[in-house]
Amino acid sequence: MGLIKNAEKTIYYFRIQNLDAAFRTSVTILNDFTNVFSMYLQESAYFNEDKIRYTQESLMNICQLLLEAQESKDCVLLADYYELYLLAL
């Protein structure tokens, strides 16, 4: 399953308070995001053809925010970050 589908599923789990399922799929999301980040680094010219939309620094900041929210187990913030940052990718 892809990053966006996992993010949508996890957001749903957080919203209905199924925290066990949400945190289990959060691990998958972080792995998927790592893969997307690696692909971005290899193909950054393609992703930024029209204008600079994502930089290495902005993707690292997103990753840091996700990790901090997950470590603090802030379910509302984590769901918001998934919605705001990952669904926009």
N, C-alpha and C positions, 0 to 999 in steps of 0.2 A: 504494500500500500504506500502511496506517496505522501510527501510532506504535507500537502494541503489537505488531503483526506484525513490524515492522522490529526492534524490541527483542528479540523472541524469536529471530528469525533471527540477529541479531548475537551474542546470548549463545551460541547454538549454535556459531557460527563461532569465537568466542573459546575455548570449551570444547574444540573439536577442533583448536585451534591453526591455524586457517585465518585468519591475521592480516590478510592482504591483503584478503580479502572482508569481514572484520569491520570494519576501519578504513574501507573504502569505504561500508559501510552505516551506520557511525557518523555520517558527514557527513549522511546523510539523516535520521537520528534527531534530530540537533541542529536541523535545519531544521524537522522535524515538531514538536519540542518548542517551538520559537519560535512556530510557528503556534498551538499549544495555549495557550501563555502569552498570546498576543495575544487569543485568544478568551476566555480566563479573565478578562482585564482588562476586556473589554467586558461580560461576563455574570457577574461575580463574585457578584451577589446570588443567581442561580440555583444556582451551585455550592455555596453556603454556606447554603442554606435551613434545613437541620436544625441544623447546628452548624458552627462554623468548622473546616473540615478543611484547607483550603489558604489560605494568605495570599500576598500578593504577595512578601513576604520569603522565605517557605519555598520558593516556586517559583524565586526568584532563587538561593537557596542550592543547590538541586538543580542548576540550570543551571551554577553555578560549580563544583560538585564534578565534574560531568561534563566540563566543559572542562579542568579541572586534570588529571584522570585521563587524558584524551585527549592533552593536550599532553605529559605525561610518558610517554605510551605504556605505561601500566601496565595491561596487558591483563586481569589477574585482577581488579583493583580496578574497572576500567571495567565488566566483565561483572557484577560484584557490584552496582554502582550501578544498572545497567540493571534488574537483577532486583529489587532492593530498592525503587527509587524509581519507575521507569517502569511496571513491571507492576502496581504498586499504584494507579496512576492509574485 
